[in-house]
Amino acid sequence: MSVSFDRMWSDLASVGREPATGGYRRFAWTRTDHDLREWFAGECAARGLALTEDRAGNQWAWWGDPDAQPGVVIGSHLDSVPDGGAFDGPLGVVSALATIDTLRQRGITPAVPLGVVNFVDEEGARFGVACAGSRIITGALTADRARSLTDADGISMAQAWTAAGRDPESMGPDDEAVNRIACFVELHVEQGKALALAADGVDDLDDPARAVAIGTDIWPHGRWRLDIPGEANHAGTTRLDDRRDAMLGLATVVQSARQQATVLGCVATVGKVRVEPGGVNAISSHVTAWLDARGADEDAVRATVSGVLADSDSLGVEATEESWTPTTAFDAALVSRLRGILPGAPLLGTGAGHDAGVLATHGVPSAMLYVRNPTGISHSPAEHAERRDCHDGVMALTSVVAELVSRPTDRTNGSGQ
């Protein structure tokens, strides 16, 4: 198992990596994305898995026939945020393939089909909508809207598909692909440091019982586009009293987001802005900013955003809700089975969205496993997990899969029959 994992991890290390930052730029429907998809296809072919694609371009590799009987699916995604880390997404894909290898080394043949998935465009880094691949096939993101999404260069997803040799008109919901899934378990690096802290708050990185956690739910979260008006003028000749600087509106939004989130126990982030005209010696005429807000309580998250808008109302800020996902609880029966298989694993909720959450919302029994992150840093080149913890993650996933594929799985509740 460790040899298989380490070899695949090494193979992916250089793909899409930016030498200047050490981070990754693996964006959907680019040359780098093509190389990653080819790598995945090659690994699946080497294992004799039957590879298919759905109507969003997600890749599914099957051991067994999911058309004869829905199967257990594991995997994650290979794309990244701008200058992201190595682990977010790829750890789940590599671990899933290593799990196949470990099952075969143990002589285990699944009684039900076993699939490995590589979801496309999970991060939404290029076109702005997270989990686009899973949202499209479940109908949460309509094909018309998906095709019309544009990247920073004004290229639409439809145009990107065409450039990649695909027919954008074939994009759409895919009940056939979704109905093949009896249950889905996604392994992911923890995007926080709960597992790196013992109960008394002291780092305990030598405790293997804390290397892997079981996910319970995903916090509610949303993204809002804020349009902040201003007036272009000369930076050197315009009196301060005569200025209408959109950047001051942005500053108000950023400060308010921090203050409102602190009071209401949430997290709120302005991580992307677009400034017009964008000159060093020009007062800004318009700023477009994106606000990300999340928290354990839906009302608190909504109140955080409302507070930000109230604080900036006098500035003429207009808000457009681009996405909203309510609290997503993972399948209770499936989580219970995972707890029985991994009795020492802590339970963990998360503020990070995942394809597992999209499938869970659609009614597919889903759950997650998290591998310890010693610093808690994610969406950054500094993202990290110790190799021994990654190996423990594979062993935990193998134990889970060995149990789930040992007997048929009831699609309605994730429990064995």
Solvent accessible surface area in square Angstrom, and as a share of the most:
residue,aa,sasa,rsa
1,M,41,0.18
2,S,43,0.27
3,V,122,0.70
4,S,17,0.11
5,F,0,0.00
6,D,47,0.25
7,R,106,0.39
8,M,0,0.00
9,W,29,0.10
10,S,76,0.49
11,D,64,0.33
12,L,5,0.02
13,A,43,0.33
14,S,87,0.56
15,V,34,0.20
16,G,20,0.19
17,R,123,0.45
18,E,56,0.25
19,P,131,0.82
20,A,101,0.78
21,T,65,0.38
22,G,20,0.19
23,G,0,0.00
24,Y,8,0.03
25,R,101,0.37
26,R,4,0.02
27,F,48,0.20
28,A,2,0.01
29,W,21,0.07
30,T,47,0.28
31,R,173,0.63
32,T,31,0.18
33,D,9,0.05
34,H,82,0.37
35,D,56,0.29
36,L,2,0.01
37,R,16,0.06
38,E,103,0.46
39,W,39,0.14
40,F,0,0.00
41,A,25,0.19
42,G,41,0.39
43,E,14,0.06
44,C,0,0.00
45,A,73,0.57
46,A,87,0.67
47,R,27,0.10
48,G,67,0.64
49,L,12,0.06
50,A,61,0.48
51,L,67,0.33
52,T,51,0.30
53,E,82,0.37
54,D,15,0.08
55,R,109,0.40
56,A,1,0.01
57,G,1,0.01
58,N,0,0.00
59,Q,5,0.02
60,W,6,0.02
61,A,0,0.00
62,W,7,0.02
63,W,47,0.16
64,G,46,0.44
65,D,80,0.41
66,P,13,0.08
67,D,94,0.49
68,A,85,0.66
69,Q,59,0.26
70,P,55,0.34
71,G,0,0.00
72,V,0,0.00
73,V,0,0.00
74,I,0,0.00
75,G,1,0.01
76,S,0,0.00
77,H,0,0.00
78,L,4,0.02
79,D,6,0.03
80,S,6,0.04
81,V,21,0.12
82,P,81,0.51
83,D,30,0.16
84,G,1,0.01
85,G,4,0.04
86,A,24,0.18
87,F,17,0.07
88,D,8,0.04
89,G,0,0.00
90,P,3,0.02
91,L,0,0.00
92,G,1,0.01
93,V,0,0.00
94,V,0,0.00
95,S,0,0.00
96,A,0,0.00
97,L,0,0.00
98,A,0,0.00
99,T,0,0.00
100,I,0,0.00
101,D,23,0.12
102,T,5,0.03
103,L,0,0.00
104,R,94,0.34
105,Q,122,0.54
106,R,117,0.43
107,G,63,0.60
108,I,53,0.27
109,T,109,0.63
110,P,19,0.12
111,A,66,0.51
112,V,6,0.03
113,P,10,0.06
114,L,0,0.00
115,G,0,0.00
116,V,1,0.00
117,V,0,0.00
118,N,5,0.03
119,F,1,0.01
120,V,8,0.05
121,D,3,0.02
122,E,7,0.03
123,E,17,0.08
124,G,4,0.04
125,A,34,0.27
126,R,40,0.15
127,F,9,0.04
128,G,32,0.31
129,V,11,0.06
130,A,25,0.19
131,C,4,0.02
132,A,2,0.01
133,G,1,0.01
134,S,0,0.00
135,R,39,0.14
136,I,3,0.02
137,I,0,0.00
138,T,16,0.09
139,G,35,0.34
140,A,69,0.54
141,L,4,0.02
142,T,81,0.47
143,A,14,0.11
144,D,102,0.53
145,R,95,0.35
146,A,0,0.00
147,R,40,0.15
148,S,71,0.46
149,L,25,0.12
150,T,72,0.42
151,D,21,0.11
152,A,106,0.82
153,D,120,0.62
154,G,50,0.49
155,I,65,0.33
156,S,17,0.11
157,M,3,0.01
158,A,23,0.18
159,Q,104,0.46
160,A,2,0.02
161,W,7,0.03
162,T,84,0.49
163,A,94,0.73
164,A,52,0.41
165,G,72,0.69
166,R,67,0.24
167,D,83,0.43
168,P,21,0.13
169,E,120,0.54
170,S,54,0.35
171,M,3,0.01
172,G,1,0.01
173,P,65,0.41
174,D,16,0.08
175,D,96,0.50
176,E,108,0.48
177,A,6,0.05
178,V,3,0.01
179,N,87,0.45
180,R,40,0.15
181,I,0,0.00
182,A,3,0.02
183,C,0,0.00
184,F,0,0.00
185,V,0,0.00
186,E,0,0.00
187,L,1,0.01
188,H,1,0.01
189,V,0,0.00
190,E,8,0.03
191,Q,49,0.22
192,G,24,0.23
193,K,85,0.36
194,A,45,0.35
195,L,2,0.01
196,A,0,0.00
197,L,58,0.29
198,A,24,0.18
199,A,113,0.87
200,D,111,0.58
201,G,49,0.47
202,V,93,0.54
203,D,84,0.43
204,D,52,0.27
205,L,55,0.28
206,D,113,0.58
207,D,40,0.21
208,P,97,0.61
209,A,56,0.43
210,R,55,0.20
211,A,0,0.00
212,V,12,0.07
213,A,0,0.00
214,I,0,0.00
215,G,0,0.00
216,T,41,0.24
217,D,35,0.18
218,I,3,0.01
219,W,79,0.28
220,P,0,0.00
221,H,25,0.11
222,G,0,0.00
223,R,64,0.24
224,W,11,0.04
225,R,70,0.26
226,L,0,0.00
227,D,29,0.15
228,I,1,0.01
229,P,38,0.24
230,G,13,0.13
231,E,91,0.41
232,A,56,0.43
233,N,69,0.35
234,H,94,0.42
235,A,36,0.28
236,G,63,0.61
237,T,107,0.62
238,T,16,0.09
239,R,160,0.58
240,L,146,0.73
241,D,127,0.66
242,D,77,0.40
243,R,73,0.27
244,R,131,0.48
245,D,35,0.18
246,A,1,0.01
247,M,77,0.34
248,L,122,0.61
249,G,4,0.04
250,L,17,0.08
251,A,50,0.39
252,T,47,0.27
253,V,0,0.00
254,V,67,0.38
255,Q,111,0.49
256,S,4,0.02
257,A,3,0.02
258,R,175,0.64
259,Q,106,0.47
260,Q,44,0.19
261,A,6,0.04
262,T,99,0.57
263,V,124,0.71
264,L,61,0.31
265,G,63,0.61
266,C,15,0.09
267,V,82,0.47
268,A,20,0.15
269,T,75,0.44
270,V,31,0.18
271,G,69,0.66
272,K,112,0.47
273,V,69,0.39
274,R,125,0.45
275,V,49,0.28
276,E,76,0.34
277,P,83,0.52
278,G,52,0.50
279,G,34,0.33
280,V,160,0.92
281,N,101,0.52
282,A,33,0.26
283,I,5,0.03
284,S,8,0.05
285,S,33,0.22
286,H,50,0.23
287,V,0,0.00
288,T,3,0.02
289,A,0,0.00
290,W,41,0.15
291,L,1,0.00
292,D,30,0.16
293,A,0,0.00
294,R,45,0.16
295,G,0,0.00
296,A,71,0.55
297,D,76,0.39
298,E,61,0.27
299,D,112,0.58
300,A,17,0.13
301,V,0,0.00
302,R,93,0.34
303,A,42,0.33
304,T,0,0.00
305,V,8,0.04
306,S,67,0.43
307,G,13,0.12
308,V,0,0.00
309,L,53,0.26
310,A,73,0.56
311,D,68,0.35
312,S,0,0.00
313,D,104,0.54
314,S,107,0.69
315,L,67,0.33
316,G,39,0.38
317,V,21,0.12
318,E,121,0.54
319,A,44,0.34
320,T,57,0.33
321,E,82,0.37
322,E,44,0.20
323,S,32,0.21
324,W,58,0.20
325,T,20,0.11
326,P,59,0.37
327,T,62,0.36
328,T,6,0.04
329,A,74,0.57
330,F,8,0.04
331,D,33,0.17
332,A,83,0.64
333,A,31,0.24
334,L,0,0.00
335,V,17,0.09
336,S,67,0.43
337,R,29,0.10
338,L,0,0.00
339,R,126,0.46
340,G,60,0.57
341,I,40,0.20
342,L,26,0.13
343,P,114,0.72
344,G,54,0.52
345,A,18,0.14
346,P,36,0.23
347,L,75,0.37
348,L,31,0.16
349,G,30,0.29
350,T,17,0.10
351,G,20,0.19
352,A,15,0.12
353,G,23,0.22
354,H,6,0.03
355,D,0,0.00
356,A,0,0.00
357,G,5,0.04
358,V,16,0.09
359,L,1,0.00
360,A,20,0.16
361,T,91,0.53
362,H,83,0.37
363,G,51,0.49
364,V,2,0.01
365,P,5,0.03
366,S,0,0.00
367,A,0,0.00
368,M,0,0.00
369,L,0,0.00
370,Y,4,0.01
371,V,0,0.00
372,R,3,0.01
373,N,0,0.00
374,P,19,0.12
375,T,69,0.40
376,G,17,0.16
377,I,75,0.38
378,S,27,0.18
379,H,89,0.40
380,S,28,0.18
381,P,62,0.39
382,A,54,0.42
383,E,6,0.03
384,H,74,0.33
385,A,3,0.02
386,E,63,0.28
387,R,100,0.37
388,R,124,0.45
389,D,4,0.02
390,C,1,0.00
391,H,35,0.16
392,D,50,0.26
393,G,0,0.00
394,V,0,0.00
395,M,67,0.30
396,A,10,0.08
397,L,1,0.00
398,T,0,0.00
399,S,42,0.27
400,V,0,0.00
401,V,0,0.00
402,A,24,0.18
403,E,49,0.22
404,L,0,0.00
405,V,1,0.00
406,S,64,0.41
407,R,90,0.33
408,P,57,0.36
409,T,18,0.11
410,D,33,0.17
411,R,66,0.24
412,T,117,0.68
413,N,60,0.31
414,G,0,0.00
415,S,33,0.21
416,G,24,0.23
417,Q,146,0.65
